[in-house]
Amino acid sequence: MWEDEGRVCYSSICLYIWPYLPIQLEFSDINKSYWRFGTAGGFLLAQTLGPPIIVDISSIISHIAVTPLKIREYEVLYVLSMDRVSCLPLISKEELLMA
């Protein structure tokens, strides 16, 4: 982070997130049925959060829809990619080069 003529500029924006964990192995056969459609088919995740991670905002590639499901008496999440995200920078490349 630096200041330029009273403006605060950031070299990178990061997100601190808790990702959902992969589903248990006994559900891999069900998950494969979604994957045959590629990213358009979505995928399953556990309803359990993993350890927190830091992600650069440029790594975020899409919005998602999350639907809770019950499969074989286990609660899982069905995740479907909705659309691409364009990461608009808060400062221009020219301003970055001048810093």
VMD Tcl script that builds the backbone (N, CA, C; Angstrom):
set m [mol new atoms 297]
animate dup $m
set s [atomselect $m all]
$s set {name element resname resid chain x y z} {
  {N N MET 1 A 0.846 -1.159 0.000}
  {CA C MET 1 A 0.000 0.000 0.000}
  {C C MET 1 A 0.896 1.226 0.000}
  {N N TRP 2 A 0.514 2.261 -0.750}
  {CA C TRP 2 A 1.235 3.514 -0.770}
  {C C TRP 2 A 0.259 4.649 -1.017}
  {N N GLU 3 A 0.716 5.886 -0.759}
  {CA C GLU 3 A -0.127 7.046 -0.984}
  {C C GLU 3 A 0.410 7.844 -2.154}
  {N N ASP 4 A -0.504 8.388 -2.952}
  {CA C ASP 4 A -0.146 9.201 -4.110}
  {C C ASP 4 A -1.141 10.350 -4.182}
  {N N GLU 5 A -0.668 11.556 -3.912}
  {CA C GLU 5 A -1.512 12.746 -3.943}
  {C C GLU 5 A -2.784 12.567 -3.117}
  {N N GLY 6 A -2.635 12.036 -1.925}
  {CA C GLY 6 A -3.764 11.866 -1.024}
  {C C GLY 6 A -4.602 10.628 -1.268}
  {N N ARG 7 A -4.315 9.879 -2.322}
  {CA C ARG 7 A -5.064 8.643 -2.595}
  {C C ARG 7 A -4.297 7.465 -2.022}
  {N N VAL 8 A -5.017 6.516 -1.480}
  {CA C VAL 8 A -4.389 5.293 -1.010}
  {C C VAL 8 A -4.454 4.286 -2.147}
  {N N CYS 9 A -3.310 3.716 -2.500}
  {CA C CYS 9 A -3.243 2.747 -3.593}
  {C C CYS 9 A -2.804 1.401 -3.025}
  {N N TYR 10 A -3.354 0.335 -3.572}
  {CA C TYR 10 A -3.038 -1.006 -3.129}
  {C C TYR 10 A -2.376 -1.761 -4.273}
  {N N SER 11 A -1.291 -2.455 -3.954}
  {CA C SER 11 A -0.620 -3.238 -4.981}
  {C C SER 11 A -1.387 -4.529 -5.258}
  {N N SER 12 A -2.142 -5.005 -4.276}
  {CA C SER 12 A -2.925 -6.208 -4.458}
  {C C SER 12 A -4.050 -6.227 -3.429}
  {N N ILE 13 A -5.164 -6.797 -3.808}
  {CA C ILE 13 A -6.273 -6.969 -2.881}
  {C C ILE 13 A -6.446 -8.464 -2.677}
  {N N CYS 14 A -6.504 -8.872 -1.425}
  {CA C CYS 14 A -6.628 -10.288 -1.101}
  {C C CYS 14 A -7.887 -10.524 -0.266}
  {N N LEU 15 A -8.377 -11.740 -0.329}
  {CA C LEU 15 A -9.529 -12.154 0.461}
  {C C LEU 15 A -9.106 -13.244 1.429}
  {N N TYR 16 A -9.603 -13.175 2.630}
  {CA C TYR 16 A -9.353 -14.181 3.657}
  {C C TYR 16 A -10.615 -15.024 3.724}
  {N N ILE 17 A -10.535 -16.286 3.285}
  {CA C ILE 17 A -11.739 -17.113 3.178}
  {C C ILE 17 A -11.547 -18.471 3.843}
  {N N TRP 18 A -12.665 -19.077 4.190}
  {CA C TRP 18 A -12.694 -20.450 4.676}
  {C C TRP 18 A -13.357 -21.282 3.581}
  {N N PRO 19 A -12.600 -22.070 2.834}
  {CA C PRO 19 A -13.203 -22.861 1.759}
  {C C PRO 19 A -13.942 -24.086 2.309}
  {N N TYR 20 A -14.950 -24.523 1.559}
  {CA C TYR 20 A -15.610 -25.777 1.891}
  {C C TYR 20 A -14.688 -26.927 1.519}
  {N N LEU 21 A -14.760 -28.015 2.273}
  {CA C LEU 21 A -13.910 -29.177 2.034}
  {C C LEU 21 A -14.510 -30.079 0.951}
  {N N PRO 22 A -13.662 -30.891 0.303}
  {CA C PRO 22 A -14.180 -31.858 -0.687}
  {C C PRO 22 A -15.118 -32.857 -0.013}
  {N N ILE 23 A -15.967 -33.477 -0.810}
  {CA C ILE 23 A -16.886 -34.480 -0.280}
  {C C ILE 23 A -16.132 -35.753 0.062}
  {N N GLN 24 A -16.770 -36.606 0.828}
  {CA C GLN 24 A -16.174 -37.888 1.211}
  {C C GLN 24 A -16.063 -38.790 -0.003}
  {N N LEU 25 A -15.107 -39.700 0.023}
  {CA C LEU 25 A -14.853 -40.586 -1.117}
  {C C LEU 25 A -16.062 -41.391 -1.550}
  {N N GLU 26 A -16.943 -41.751 -0.605}
  {CA C GLU 26 A -18.097 -42.561 -0.996}
  {C C GLU 26 A -19.083 -41.813 -1.897}
  {N N PHE 27 A -18.910 -40.492 -2.043}
  {CA C PHE 27 A -19.752 -39.711 -2.949}
  {C C PHE 27 A -19.079 -39.436 -4.288}
  {N N SER 28 A -17.875 -39.925 -4.501}
  {CA C SER 28 A -17.148 -39.599 -5.735}
  {C C SER 28 A -17.895 -40.078 -6.977}
  {N N ASP 29 A -18.633 -41.192 -6.872}
  {CA C ASP 29 A -19.397 -41.658 -8.031}
  {C C ASP 29 A -20.501 -40.666 -8.405}
  {N N ILE 30 A -21.141 -40.072 -7.407}
  {CA C ILE 30 A -22.184 -39.069 -7.674}
  {C C ILE 30 A -21.559 -37.805 -8.246}
  {N N ASN 31 A -20.436 -37.391 -7.685}
  {CA C ASN 31 A -19.766 -36.175 -8.154}
  {C C ASN 31 A -19.327 -36.322 -9.612}
  {N N LYS 32 A -18.888 -37.525 -10.009}
  {CA C LYS 32 A -18.464 -37.763 -11.392}
  {C C LYS 32 A -19.610 -37.538 -12.376}
  {N N SER 33 A -20.841 -37.831 -11.956}
  {CA C SER 33 A -21.978 -37.615 -12.860}
  {C C SER 33 A -22.168 -36.138 -13.170}
  {N N TYR 34 A -21.809 -35.256 -12.235}
  {CA C TYR 34 A -21.865 -33.815 -12.503}
  {C C TYR 34 A -20.720 -33.395 -13.419}
  {N N TRP 35 A -19.534 -33.951 -13.193}
  {CA C TRP 35 A -18.345 -33.541 -13.934}
  {C C TRP 35 A -18.382 -33.916 -15.413}
  {N N ARG 36 A -19.230 -34.846 -15.794}
  {CA C ARG 36 A -19.288 -35.195 -17.218}
  {C C ARG 36 A -19.763 -34.022 -18.065}
  {N N PHE 37 A -20.381 -33.009 -17.428}
  {CA C PHE 37 A -20.819 -31.803 -18.129}
  {C C PHE 37 A -19.806 -30.663 -17.992}
  {N N GLY 38 A -18.616 -30.973 -17.483}
  {CA C GLY 38 A -17.602 -29.931 -17.293}
  {C C GLY 38 A -18.032 -28.952 -16.208}
  {N N THR 39 A -17.546 -27.732 -16.282}
  {CA C THR 39 A -17.889 -26.747 -15.251}
  {C C THR 39 A -19.363 -26.368 -15.287}
  {N N ALA 40 A -20.052 -26.627 -16.404}
  {CA C ALA 40 A -21.488 -26.326 -16.504}
  {C C ALA 40 A -22.322 -27.263 -15.638}
  {N N GLY 41 A -21.765 -28.402 -15.242}
  {CA C GLY 41 A -22.502 -29.371 -14.443}
  {C C GLY 41 A -22.413 -29.145 -12.953}
  {N N GLY 42 A -21.478 -28.323 -12.518}
  {CA C GLY 42 A -21.297 -28.087 -11.092}
  {C C GLY 42 A -20.559 -29.235 -10.422}
  {N N PHE 43 A -20.526 -29.207 -9.096}
  {CA C PHE 43 A -19.844 -30.242 -8.325}
  {C C PHE 43 A -20.352 -30.220 -6.893}
  {N N LEU 44 A -19.990 -31.239 -6.139}
  {CA C LEU 44 A -20.413 -31.361 -4.745}
  {C C LEU 44 A -19.270 -31.039 -3.797}
  {N N LEU 45 A -19.608 -30.423 -2.674}
  {CA C LEU 45 A -18.650 -30.155 -1.599}
  {C C LEU 45 A -19.288 -30.538 -0.273}
  {N N ALA 46 A -18.447 -30.780 0.717}
  {CA C ALA 46 A -18.943 -31.036 2.071}
  {C C ALA 46 A -19.449 -29.726 2.662}
  {N N GLN 47 A -20.327 -29.829 3.646}
  {CA C GLN 47 A -20.805 -28.624 4.330}
  {C C GLN 47 A -19.895 -28.269 5.497}
  {N N THR 48 A -18.645 -28.676 5.402}
  {CA C THR 48 A -17.647 -28.422 6.438}
  {C C THR 48 A -16.613 -27.451 5.904}
  {N N LEU 49 A -16.271 -26.449 6.713}
  {CA C LEU 49 A -15.271 -25.477 6.302}
  {C C LEU 49 A -13.871 -25.975 6.607}
  {N N GLY 50 A -12.960 -25.716 5.677}
  {CA C GLY 50 A -11.562 -26.070 5.867}
  {C C GLY 50 A -10.815 -24.936 6.550}
  {N N PRO 51 A -9.499 -25.073 6.680}
  {CA C PRO 51 A -8.716 -24.002 7.293}
  {C C PRO 51 A -8.730 -22.758 6.403}
  {N N PRO 52 A -8.616 -21.572 7.000}
  {CA C PRO 52 A -8.661 -20.341 6.205}
  {C C PRO 52 A -7.466 -20.224 5.267}
  {N N ILE 53 A -7.702 -19.583 4.124}
  {CA C ILE 53 A -6.637 -19.315 3.152}
  {C C ILE 53 A -6.746 -17.862 2.685}
  {N N ILE 54 A -5.662 -17.352 2.145}
  {CA C ILE 54 A -5.647 -16.009 1.576}
  {C C ILE 54 A -5.569 -16.153 0.060}
  {N N VAL 55 A -6.504 -15.500 -0.642}
  {CA C VAL 55 A -6.602 -15.609 -2.095}
  {C C VAL 55 A -6.497 -14.215 -2.702}
  {N N ASP 56 A -5.633 -14.062 -3.710}
  {CA C ASP 56 A -5.574 -12.798 -4.440}
  {C C ASP 56 A -6.872 -12.637 -5.220}
  {N N ILE 57 A -7.402 -11.428 -5.255}
  {CA C ILE 57 A -8.687 -11.197 -5.906}
  {C C ILE 57 A -8.655 -11.582 -7.390}
  {N N SER 58 A -7.484 -11.559 -8.015}
  {CA C SER 58 A -7.393 -11.939 -9.427}
  {C C SER 58 A -7.634 -13.439 -9.624}
  {N N SER 59 A -7.594 -14.212 -8.545}
  {CA C SER 59 A -7.854 -15.653 -8.630}
  {C C SER 59 A -9.345 -15.983 -8.610}
  {N N ILE 60 A -10.179 -15.014 -8.291}
  {CA C ILE 60 A -11.623 -15.237 -8.280}
  {C C ILE 60 A -12.100 -15.182 -9.730}
  {N N ILE 61 A -12.640 -16.297 -10.236}
  {CA C ILE 61 A -12.980 -16.345 -11.658}
  {C C ILE 61 A -14.478 -16.381 -11.928}
  {N N SER 62 A -15.311 -16.662 -10.922}
  {CA C SER 62 A -16.748 -16.684 -11.193}
  {C C SER 62 A -17.549 -16.544 -9.908}
  {N N HIS 63 A -18.818 -16.161 -10.081}
  {CA C HIS 63 A -19.777 -16.223 -8.998}
  {C C HIS 63 A -20.299 -17.659 -8.951}
  {N N ILE 64 A -20.822 -18.053 -7.813}
  {CA C ILE 64 A -21.375 -19.408 -7.719}
  {C C ILE 64 A -22.744 -19.374 -7.063}
  {N N ALA 65 A -23.518 -20.397 -7.340}
  {CA C ALA 65 A -24.770 -20.645 -6.624}
  {C C ALA 65 A -24.542 -21.897 -5.790}
  {N N VAL 66 A -24.949 -21.858 -4.545}
  {CA C VAL 66 A -24.746 -22.988 -3.631}
  {C C VAL 66 A -26.112 -23.488 -3.160}
  {N N THR 67 A -26.352 -24.778 -3.357}
  {CA C THR 67 A -27.619 -25.394 -2.954}
  {C C THR 67 A -27.343 -26.547 -1.997}
  {N N PRO 68 A -27.862 -26.480 -0.778}
  {CA C PRO 68 A -27.707 -27.616 0.146}
  {C C PRO 68 A -28.545 -28.808 -0.334}
  {N N LEU 69 A -27.961 -30.000 -0.283}
  {CA C LEU 69 A -28.639 -31.238 -0.680}
  {C C LEU 69 A -28.436 -32.296 0.387}
  {N N LYS 70 A -29.320 -33.266 0.408}
  {CA C LYS 70 A -29.149 -34.429 1.273}
  {C C LYS 70 A -29.030 -35.645 0.366}
  {N N ILE 71 A -27.866 -36.293 0.389}
  {CA C ILE 71 A -27.611 -37.479 -0.431}
  {C C ILE 71 A -27.152 -38.594 0.502}
  {N N ARG 72 A -27.857 -39.716 0.443}
  {CA C ARG 72 A -27.533 -40.875 1.300}
  {C C ARG 72 A -27.438 -40.478 2.777}
  {N N GLU 73 A -28.360 -39.673 3.220}
  {CA C GLU 73 A -28.438 -39.215 4.608}
  {C C GLU 73 A -27.316 -38.250 5.016}
  {N N TYR 74 A -26.508 -37.808 4.063}
  {CA C TYR 74 A -25.453 -36.841 4.361}
  {C C TYR 74 A -25.812 -35.504 3.722}
  {N N GLU 75 A -25.525 -34.432 4.435}
  {CA C GLU 75 A -25.767 -33.098 3.895}
  {C C GLU 75 A -24.530 -32.632 3.148}
  {N N VAL 76 A -24.713 -32.275 1.879}
  {CA C VAL 76 A -23.632 -31.796 1.024}
  {C C VAL 76 A -24.074 -30.493 0.367}
  {N N LEU 77 A -23.171 -29.872 -0.352}
  {CA C LEU 77 A -23.472 -28.651 -1.097}
  {C C LEU 77 A -23.280 -28.899 -2.579}
  {N N TYR 78 A -24.262 -28.514 -3.366}
  {CA C TYR 78 A -24.123 -28.533 -4.828}
  {C C TYR 78 A -23.708 -27.132 -5.241}
  {N N VAL 79 A -22.557 -27.017 -5.911}
  {CA C VAL 79 A -21.985 -25.722 -6.302}
  {C C VAL 79 A -22.000 -25.624 -7.817}
  {N N LEU 80 A -22.587 -24.537 -8.318}
  {CA C LEU 80 A -22.692 -24.312 -9.750}
  {C C LEU 80 A -22.105 -22.949 -10.100}
  {N N SER 81 A -21.167 -22.933 -11.031}
  {CA C SER 81 A -20.565 -21.688 -11.506}
  {C C SER 81 A -21.612 -20.908 -12.297}
  {N N MET 82 A -21.789 -19.634 -11.985}
  {CA C MET 82 A -22.845 -18.841 -12.615}
  {C C MET 82 A -22.357 -17.979 -13.778}
  {N N ASP 83 A -21.287 -17.256 -13.590}
  {CA C ASP 83 A -20.782 -16.375 -14.641}
  {C C ASP 83 A -19.334 -16.003 -14.351}
  {N N ARG 84 A -18.663 -15.523 -15.378}
  {CA C ARG 84 A -17.272 -15.100 -15.227}
  {C C ARG 84 A -17.229 -13.753 -14.523}
  {N N VAL 85 A -16.166 -13.513 -13.787}
  {CA C VAL 85 A -15.969 -12.251 -13.087}
  {C C VAL 85 A -14.822 -11.517 -13.754}
  {N N SER 86 A -15.025 -10.252 -14.044}
  {CA C SER 86 A -13.901 -9.445 -14.522}
  {C C SER 86 A -13.425 -8.617 -13.340}
  {N N CYS 87 A -12.171 -8.715 -13.062}
  {CA C CYS 87 A -11.588 -7.995 -11.929}
  {C C CYS 87 A -11.122 -6.638 -12.427}
  {N N LEU 88 A -11.894 -5.620 -12.162}
  {CA C LEU 88 A -11.532 -4.275 -12.578}
  {C C LEU 88 A -10.563 -3.690 -11.558}
  {N N PRO 89 A -9.385 -3.293 -11.991}
  {CA C PRO 89 A -8.414 -2.759 -11.025}
  {C C PRO 89 A -8.873 -1.414 -10.471}
  {N N LEU 90 A -8.526 -1.156 -9.229}
  {CA C LEU 90 A -8.850 0.117 -8.611}
  {C C LEU 90 A -7.927 1.224 -9.102}
  {N N ILE 91 A -6.757 0.835 -9.591}
  {CA C ILE 91 A -5.822 1.795 -10.149}
  {C C ILE 91 A -5.362 1.283 -11.504}
  {N N SER 92 A -5.016 2.177 -12.381}
  {CA C SER 92 A -4.624 1.771 -13.730}
  {C C SER 92 A -3.209 1.208 -13.742}
  {N N LYS 93 A -2.868 0.481 -14.804}
  {CA C LYS 93 A -1.521 -0.052 -14.946}
  {C C LYS 93 A -0.497 1.064 -15.022}
  {N N GLU 94 A -0.883 2.187 -15.655}
  {CA C GLU 94 A 0.040 3.327 -15.754}
  {C C GLU 94 A 0.382 3.855 -14.365}
  {N N GLU 95 A -0.634 3.926 -13.489}
  {CA C GLU 95 A -0.382 4.392 -12.133}
  {C C GLU 95 A 0.517 3.416 -11.373}
  {N N LEU 96 A 0.361 2.124 -11.626}
  {CA C LEU 96 A 1.232 1.146 -10.984}
  {C C LEU 96 A 2.672 1.306 -11.436}
  {N N LEU 97 A 2.876 1.566 -12.726}
  {CA C LEU 97 A 4.232 1.704 -13.258}
  {C C LEU 97 A 4.913 2.969 -12.738}
  {N N MET 98 A 4.120 3.983 -12.427}
  {CA C MET 98 A 4.686 5.245 -11.938}
  {C C MET 98 A 5.104 5.136 -10.474}
  {N N ALA 99 A 4.581 4.178 -9.767}
  {CA C ALA 99 A 4.876 4.060 -8.328}
  {C C ALA 99 A 6.253 3.553 -8.063}
}
mol reanalyze $m
mol bondsrecalc $m
mol representation Tube
mol addrep $m
